Amino acid sequence: MRLQNGDKWPVVYHGNGPAKNNDIWKRLVDRFEKLEPWQERKPKIEGITVLTWSIPSETTLLERSFEKMGIRDELIVIPLSKPINWLDKIKKTREYLQKIETKYVMGLDSTDIIVSTDQEGQKTLWYDIKETFKSMNCKLLYNAEKLNWPSSNGHGTDIKEEDGRNGELLKALIRTEKLEEDVYKDFAGSSFFRMNSGAFIGYTDFTKTFYDDLWRNYVSTHYDGGMNENFFGGDQGFIRIMQDKYFPDLRADCHCEIFQTFADINESDITGVYS
């Protein structure tokens, strides 16, 4: 199965947030579930380690995707526990990154992501991902979406500007919103101009540095707030505000060259789906 978006062929499909109620996403998942299994090449052949996060007792959509590709053992599950602290995604990713020796690392949400096969079954999926990422001249790339979450108007966060130390996070989010609008919307001309933390690929060495800085200097003092997803949009608010410091090494895939998000999309955003 392969999806076309204009002249792009994204291969990671993310039914983020409200996309789960989107008929386009529902049809895509149904089509995926009906696919016959096939044997894909392993991502580690291309120097890519793939991580996800989930409750160990649950079988997720992403795991079924890797199972269908015949490479389930290539997906590393970082365990989360209930009740979920949403900032464990950052804390545990930072810890696990120290074990990774491949040149590249990819992180994908477990419950709402499908990885497709390569075009015409040529077994070049992971090579294509690697080469597309290299062509984008950044060091860490997250998927991009249409929706602004969390947003400075209070959607997805309970923080107010007057909330002292927490208020600094909201001020950083306001700066980030402007950066995203200036760079991805106005300059790049994309409607997918908000960074989404649910899928990324990066050079491992840079990603280790990024997550260490993110944890030590931004997240650790707010860790208890992660029990409430609406404290700062789970992990997403924290990752988005890092753009102010790390852009252009840190970027969003605003033209959906690797990652395609589905929240708020319509039929005109997708050129075609092929099996």
WOJOLIN-V942191 format. One record per residue. N is the residue number from 1. RES is the residue in one letter. OMEGA is omega as a letter, one per 20 degrees, with the letter a starting at -180 (999 if undefined). BURIAL is I if it has 9 or more other C-alpha atoms within 8 Angstrom, else O. Layout:
BEGIN
n:N res:RES omega:OMEGA burial:BURIAL
n:N res:RES omega:OMEGA burial:BURIAL
END
This chain:
BEGIN
n:1 res:M omega:a burial:I
n:2 res:R omega:a burial:I
n:3 res:L omega:r burial:I
n:4 res:Q omega:r burial:I
n:5 res:N omega:a burial:I
n:6 res:G omega:r burial:O
n:7 res:D omega:r burial:O
n:8 res:K omega:r burial:I
n:9 res:W omega:r burial:I
n:10 res:P omega:a burial:I
n:11 res:V omega:r burial:I
n:12 res:V omega:a burial:I
n:13 res:Y omega:a burial:I
n:14 res:H omega:r burial:I
n:15 res:G omega:a burial:I
n:16 res:N omega:r burial:I
n:17 res:G omega:a burial:O
n:18 res:P omega:r burial:I
n:19 res:A omega:a burial:I
n:20 res:K omega:r burial:I
n:21 res:N omega:a burial:O
n:22 res:N omega:a burial:I
n:23 res:D omega:r burial:O
n:24 res:I omega:r burial:I
n:25 res:W omega:a burial:I
n:26 res:K omega:r burial:I
n:27 res:R omega:r burial:O
n:28 res:L omega:r burial:O
n:29 res:V omega:r burial:O
n:30 res:D omega:r burial:O
n:31 res:R omega:r burial:O
n:32 res:F omega:a burial:O
n:33 res:E omega:a burial:O
n:34 res:K omega:a burial:O
n:35 res:L omega:r burial:O
n:36 res:E omega:r burial:O
n:37 res:P omega:r burial:O
n:38 res:W omega:a burial:O
n:39 res:Q omega:r burial:O
n:40 res:E omega:r burial:I
n:41 res:R omega:a burial:I
n:42 res:K omega:r burial:I
n:43 res:P omega:a burial:I
n:44 res:K omega:r burial:I
n:45 res:I omega:r burial:O
n:46 res:E omega:r burial:I
n:47 res:G omega:a burial:I
n:48 res:I omega:r burial:I
n:49 res:T omega:a burial:I
n:50 res:V omega:a burial:I
n:51 res:L omega:r burial:I
n:52 res:T omega:a burial:I
n:53 res:W omega:r burial:I
n:54 res:S omega:r burial:I
n:55 res:I omega:a burial:I
n:56 res:P omega:a burial:O
n:57 res:S omega:a burial:O
n:58 res:E omega:r burial:O
n:59 res:T omega:a burial:O
n:60 res:T omega:r burial:I
n:61 res:L omega:a burial:I
n:62 res:L omega:r burial:I
n:63 res:E omega:r burial:I
n:64 res:R omega:r burial:I
n:65 res:S omega:r burial:I
n:66 res:F omega:r burial:I
n:67 res:E omega:a burial:I
n:68 res:K omega:r burial:I
n:69 res:M omega:r burial:I
n:70 res:G omega:a burial:I
n:71 res:I omega:a burial:I
n:72 res:R omega:a burial:I
n:73 res:D omega:r burial:O
n:74 res:E omega:a burial:I
n:75 res:L omega:a burial:I
n:76 res:I omega:a burial:I
n:77 res:V omega:r burial:I
n:78 res:I omega:a burial:I
n:79 res:P omega:r burial:O
n:80 res:L omega:r burial:I
n:81 res:S omega:r burial:O
n:82 res:K omega:i burial:O
n:83 res:P omega:a burial:O
n:84 res:I omega:r burial:O
n:85 res:N omega:a burial:I
n:86 res:W omega:r burial:I
n:87 res:L omega:r burial:I
n:88 res:D omega:r burial:I
n:89 res:K omega:r burial:I
n:90 res:I omega:a burial:I
n:91 res:K omega:a burial:I
n:92 res:K omega:r burial:I
n:93 res:T omega:r burial:I
n:94 res:R omega:a burial:I
n:95 res:E omega:a burial:O
n:96 res:Y omega:a burial:I
n:97 res:L omega:a burial:I
n:98 res:Q omega:a burial:O
n:99 res:K omega:a burial:O
n:100 res:I omega:a burial:I
n:101 res:E omega:r burial:O
n:102 res:T omega:a burial:I
n:103 res:K omega:a burial:I
n:104 res:Y omega:r burial:I
n:105 res:V omega:r burial:I
n:106 res:M omega:r burial:I
n:107 res:G omega:a burial:I
n:108 res:L omega:r burial:I
n:109 res:D omega:a burial:I
n:110 res:S omega:a burial:I
n:111 res:T omega:a burial:O
n:112 res:D omega:r burial:I
n:113 res:I omega:r burial:I
n:114 res:I omega:r burial:I
n:115 res:V omega:a burial:I
n:116 res:S omega:r burial:I
n:117 res:T omega:r burial:I
n:118 res:D omega:a burial:I
n:119 res:Q omega:r burial:O
n:120 res:E omega:r burial:O
n:121 res:G omega:a burial:O
n:122 res:Q omega:r burial:O
n:123 res:K omega:r burial:O
n:124 res:T omega:a burial:I
n:125 res:L omega:a burial:I
n:126 res:W omega:r burial:I
n:127 res:Y omega:r burial:O
n:128 res:D omega:r burial:O
n:129 res:I omega:a burial:I
n:130 res:K omega:a burial:I
n:131 res:E omega:r burial:O
n:132 res:T omega:r burial:I
n:133 res:F omega:a burial:I
n:134 res:K omega:a burial:O
n:135 res:S omega:a burial:O
n:136 res:M omega:r burial:O
n:137 res:N omega:r burial:O
n:138 res:C omega:a burial:I
n:139 res:K omega:r burial:I
n:140 res:L omega:a burial:I
n:141 res:L omega:r burial:I
n:142 res:Y omega:r burial:I
n:143 res:N omega:a burial:I
n:144 res:A omega:a burial:I
n:145 res:E omega:r burial:I
n:146 res:K omega:a burial:I
n:147 res:L omega:a burial:O
n:148 res:N omega:a burial:O
n:149 res:W omega:i burial:I
n:150 res:P omega:a burial:I
n:151 res:S omega:a burial:I
n:152 res:S omega:r burial:I
n:153 res:N omega:r burial:O
n:154 res:G omega:r burial:I
n:155 res:H omega:r burial:O
n:156 res:G omega:r burial:I
n:157 res:T omega:r burial:I
n:158 res:D omega:a burial:O
n:159 res:I omega:r burial:I
n:160 res:K omega:a burial:I
n:161 res:E omega:a burial:I
n:162 res:E omega:a burial:O
n:163 res:D omega:r burial:I
n:164 res:G omega:a burial:O
n:165 res:R omega:r burial:O
n:166 res:N omega:r burial:I
n:167 res:G omega:r burial:I
n:168 res:E omega:r burial:I
n:169 res:L omega:a burial:I
n:170 res:L omega:r burial:I
n:171 res:K omega:r burial:I
n:172 res:A omega:r burial:I
n:173 res:L omega:r burial:I
n:174 res:I omega:r burial:I
n:175 res:R omega:a burial:I
n:176 res:T omega:r burial:I
n:177 res:E omega:r burial:I
n:178 res:K omega:r burial:O
n:179 res:L omega:a burial:I
n:180 res:E omega:r burial:I
n:181 res:E omega:a burial:I
n:182 res:D omega:a burial:I
n:183 res:V omega:a burial:I
n:184 res:Y omega:a burial:I
n:185 res:K omega:a burial:I
n:186 res:D omega:a burial:I
n:187 res:F omega:a burial:O
n:188 res:A omega:r burial:O
n:189 res:G omega:a burial:O
n:190 res:S omega:r burial:I
n:191 res:S omega:r burial:I
n:192 res:F omega:a burial:I
n:193 res:F omega:r burial:I
n:194 res:R omega:r burial:I
n:195 res:M omega:r burial:I
n:196 res:N omega:a burial:I
n:197 res:S omega:a burial:I
n:198 res:G omega:r burial:I
n:199 res:A omega:r burial:I
n:200 res:F omega:r burial:I
n:201 res:I omega:a burial:I
n:202 res:G omega:r burial:I
n:203 res:Y omega:a burial:I
n:204 res:T omega:a burial:I
n:205 res:D omega:r burial:O
n:206 res:F omega:a burial:I
n:207 res:T omega:r burial:I
n:208 res:K omega:r burial:I
n:209 res:T omega:a burial:O
n:210 res:F omega:a burial:O
n:211 res:Y omega:r burial:I
n:212 res:D omega:r burial:I
n:213 res:D omega:r burial:I
n:214 res:L omega:a burial:I
n:215 res:W omega:a burial:I
n:216 res:R omega:a burial:O
n:217 res:N omega:a burial:O
n:218 res:Y omega:a burial:I
n:219 res:V omega:a burial:I
n:220 res:S omega:a burial:O
n:221 res:T omega:r burial:O
n:222 res:H omega:a burial:O
n:223 res:Y omega:a burial:O
n:224 res:D omega:r burial:O
n:225 res:G omega:a burial:O
n:226 res:G omega:r burial:I
n:227 res:M omega:r burial:I
n:228 res:N omega:a burial:I
n:229 res:E omega:a burial:I
n:230 res:N omega:r burial:I
n:231 res:F omega:r burial:I
n:232 res:F omega:r burial:I
n:233 res:G omega:a burial:I
n:234 res:G omega:r burial:I
n:235 res:D omega:a burial:I
n:236 res:Q omega:r burial:I
n:237 res:G omega:a burial:I
n:238 res:F omega:a burial:I
n:239 res:I omega:a burial:I
n:240 res:R omega:a burial:I
n:241 res:I omega:r burial:I
n:242 res:M omega:r burial:I
n:243 res:Q omega:a burial:I
n:244 res:D omega:a burial:I
n:245 res:K omega:a burial:O
n:246 res:Y omega:r burial:O
n:247 res:F omega:j burial:O
n:248 res:P omega:r burial:O
n:249 res:D omega:r burial:I
n:250 res:L omega:a burial:I
n:251 res:R omega:r burial:I
n:252 res:A omega:a burial:I
n:253 res:D omega:a burial:I
n:254 res:C omega:r burial:I
n:255 res:H omega:r burial:O
n:256 res:C omega:a burial:I
n:257 res:E omega:r burial:I
n:258 res:I omega:a burial:I
n:259 res:F omega:r burial:I
n:260 res:Q omega:r burial:I
n:261 res:T omega:a burial:I
n:262 res:F omega:r burial:I
n:263 res:A omega:r burial:I
n:264 res:D omega:r burial:I
n:265 res:I omega:r burial:O
n:266 res:N omega:a burial:O
n:267 res:E omega:a burial:O
n:268 res:S omega:r burial:O
n:269 res:D omega:a burial:O
n:270 res:I omega:r burial:I
n:271 res:T omega:a burial:I
n:272 res:G omega:r burial:O
n:273 res:V omega:a burial:I
n:274 res:Y omega:r burial:O
n:275 res:S omega:999 burial:O
END
